């Protein structure tokens, strides 16, 4: 309920959608950090480790897809879903994924998000 209310406030206050509104890193889920009152993804949390490889952690942590498969939308599949690009066996939306923005492995900097395949400065959601 608290997150839903914060999301509604954020959408009304920002020119872009804010998935999580935060005051500090502790307000964000694992693998995310807080900047400009928004939680941005840093990595995927598997146990106590921060990983960026979804192919070897696809359906759950430590679960790798079989040879010839791709990790698409957290499921092992024969091909990437519509609008997703194969980056070493994992499928990403290069238009909006801040860990693969505009190209495989292109990470947006702190305080940036990915929009239209380009890293852009965040608008404040506070």
Number of C-alpha atoms within 10 A of each C-alpha: 6 6 12 11 10 16 18 14 15 22 15 13 15 14 12 14 15 25 17 20 26 21 14 14 17 12 16 18 14 17 18 19 21 21 20 19 21 27 24 24 18 19 17 17 16 15 9 7 12 13 16 16 16 28 25 18 21 20 17 12 16 13 13 18 21 14 8 10 17 26 29 24 16 15 18 21 16 14 17 22 16 9 10 16 20 17 19 13 22 26 25 25 23 25 19 17 23 26 23 23 23 21 17 18 14 16 18 20 14 15 18 18 22 23 17 13 18 20 23 15 15 19 18 17 23 15
